[in-house]
Amino acid sequence: MGRLLKWTADYLQQQKADSPRLDAELLLAQSLGCKRIELYTRFDEVVADEPRGKFRNLVKQRASGMPVAYLLGRKEFYSRDFRVTPDVLIPRPETEHLVIAALDRLREIAKTGAPQICDVGTGSGCVAITLAKELPTLHVTAIEISPAALVVAAENAEKLGVAERIEFVEGDLLTTLPETPAFDAIVSNPPYIGLVEKPTLPRDVLQFEPHGALFSGEDGLDAIRALVDQAPSRLKPGGWLLIEFGPVVADAATAILAGSPHFETPTVEKDLAKLPRILIARRKAN
Ligand SMILES: C[S@@+](CC[C@H](N)C(=O)[O-])C[C@H]1O[C@@H](n2cnc3c(N)ncnc32)[C@H](O)[C@@H]1O
């Protein structure tokens, strides 16, 4: 097994995988139906024909660029396992900052009542479900334009035991919701990559992740512009708008929110790499 792993890691490295050794271990553990950590006590074992065949097939797909999360059918987010399929964006560690920023504000609100929030572009449901897990009184309306993604999100909510507190809605941003000030917060990790950036994206992302989850018009700002426009009428006075974005669009997105007469001055929080990542503003009280 040790030699098989070494050979595979070298091969994946030649195929330009980012983390070849880790990928090889995860795919072998999946083929053997065991945990990755268990491989370390089994290094001297010979892998039987059936798991070896499974492993070879997975490695072939990985070498062609298919992300490991899709091959495993799961990805960890905020220390929980989420089912993922090629219909949903693979949850990113950066998005945990969106969750933390939302929790910081919602915990305060939860002291006096049950917060109501909306998650726009829910994808796998990772943001909506994590917030519901962390705040037992929270109710979430989770919106998604892709019906196939909604199926995955609903499965994750069921599996993680929060389905009764999340309403999944198929819709285009906030347009399907009435213009009533219902929410204490609207959170979103919308698509924010400009079509102009397409040639710069890694192959694994461009070829395998859903383009509806990545791109938002030429400059990447279509969804953020629309959210800033649609959110005020659905937020309670003093309610929070929290949007994840990428460093490329950070200045332009901040200017869009700062230009809205309905919000107080926005703030930007950085991720662990010190890159601007979360845009936050409060609806004015009037
Ligand atoms: C960047 S992904 C985020 C997914 C998930 N919330 C996460 O953080 O991993 C954006 C999601 O928004 C959805 N989406 C794109 N345009 C939308 C729209 N106009 N209305 C609702 N959802 C949309 C995509 O299908 C995708 O699931």
The ligand as an SDF file (V2000), in Angstrom:
LIG
                    3D

 27 29  0  0  0  0  0  0  0  0999 V2000
  -20.7460   30.8250   -4.9990 C   0  0  0  0  0  0  0  0  0  0  0  0
  -22.0540   29.6440   -4.9390 S   0  0  0  0  0  0  0  0  0  0  0  0
  -22.3190   29.5380   -3.1790 C   0  0  0  0  0  0  0  0  0  0  0  0
  -22.9550   28.2520   -2.7480 C   0  0  0  0  0  0  0  0  0  0  0  0
  -22.9760   28.0710   -1.2210 C   0  0  0  0  0  0  0  0  0  0  0  0
  -23.7720   29.0920   -0.5850 N   0  0  0  0  0  0  0  0  0  0  0  0
  -21.5660   28.0860   -0.6690 C   0  0  0  0  0  0  0  0  0  0  0  0
  -21.2180   29.0760    0.0000 O   0  0  0  0  0  0  0  0  0  0  0  0
  -20.8150   27.1300   -0.8890 O   0  0  0  0  0  0  0  0  0  0  0  0
  -23.4080   30.6190   -5.5080 C   0  0  0  0  0  0  0  0  0  0  0  0
  -24.7440   29.9130   -5.5540 C   0  0  0  0  0  0  0  0  0  0  0  0
  -25.7330   30.8500   -6.0000 O   0  0  0  0  0  0  0  0  0  0  0  0
  -26.5910   30.2360   -6.9410 C   0  0  0  0  0  0  0  0  0  0  0  0
  -27.1300   31.3030   -7.7970 N   0  0  0  0  0  0  0  0  0  0  0  0
  -26.5460   31.8990   -8.8650 C   0  0  0  0  0  0  0  0  0  0  0  0
  -27.3360   32.8580   -9.3600 N   0  0  0  0  0  0  0  0  0  0  0  0
  -28.4540   32.8800   -8.5810 C   0  0  0  0  0  0  0  0  0  0  0  0
  -29.6420   33.6480   -8.6060 C   0  0  0  0  0  0  0  0  0  0  0  0
  -29.8450   34.5960   -9.5190 N   0  0  0  0  0  0  0  0  0  0  0  0
  -30.5850   33.4030   -7.6740 N   0  0  0  0  0  0  0  0  0  0  0  0
  -30.3830   32.4320   -6.7240 C   0  0  0  0  0  0  0  0  0  0  0  0
  -29.2810   31.6680   -6.6610 N   0  0  0  0  0  0  0  0  0  0  0  0
  -28.3220   31.8920   -7.5720 C   0  0  0  0  0  0  0  0  0  0  0  0
  -25.7040   29.2500   -7.6740 C   0  0  0  0  0  0  0  0  0  0  0  0
  -26.4580   28.2460   -8.3050 O   0  0  0  0  0  0  0  0  0  0  0  0
  -24.8190   28.7500   -6.5370 C   0  0  0  0  0  0  0  0  0  0  0  0
  -25.4080   27.6490   -5.8880 O   0  0  0  0  0  0  0  0  0  0  0  0
  1  2  1  0
  2  3  1  0
  2 10  1  0
  3  4  1  0
  4  5  1  0
  5  6  1  0
  5  7  1  0
  7  8  2  0
  7  9  1  0
 10 11  1  0
 11 12  1  0
 11 26  1  0
 12 13  1  0
 13 14  1  0
 13 24  1  0
 14 15  1  0
 14 23  1  0
 15 16  2  0
 16 17  1  0
 17 18  1  0
 17 23  2  0
 18 19  1  0
 18 20  2  0
 20 21  1  0
 21 22  2  0
 22 23  1  0
 24 25  1  0
 24 26  1  0
 26 27  1  0
M  CHG  2   2   1   9  -1
M  END
$$$$
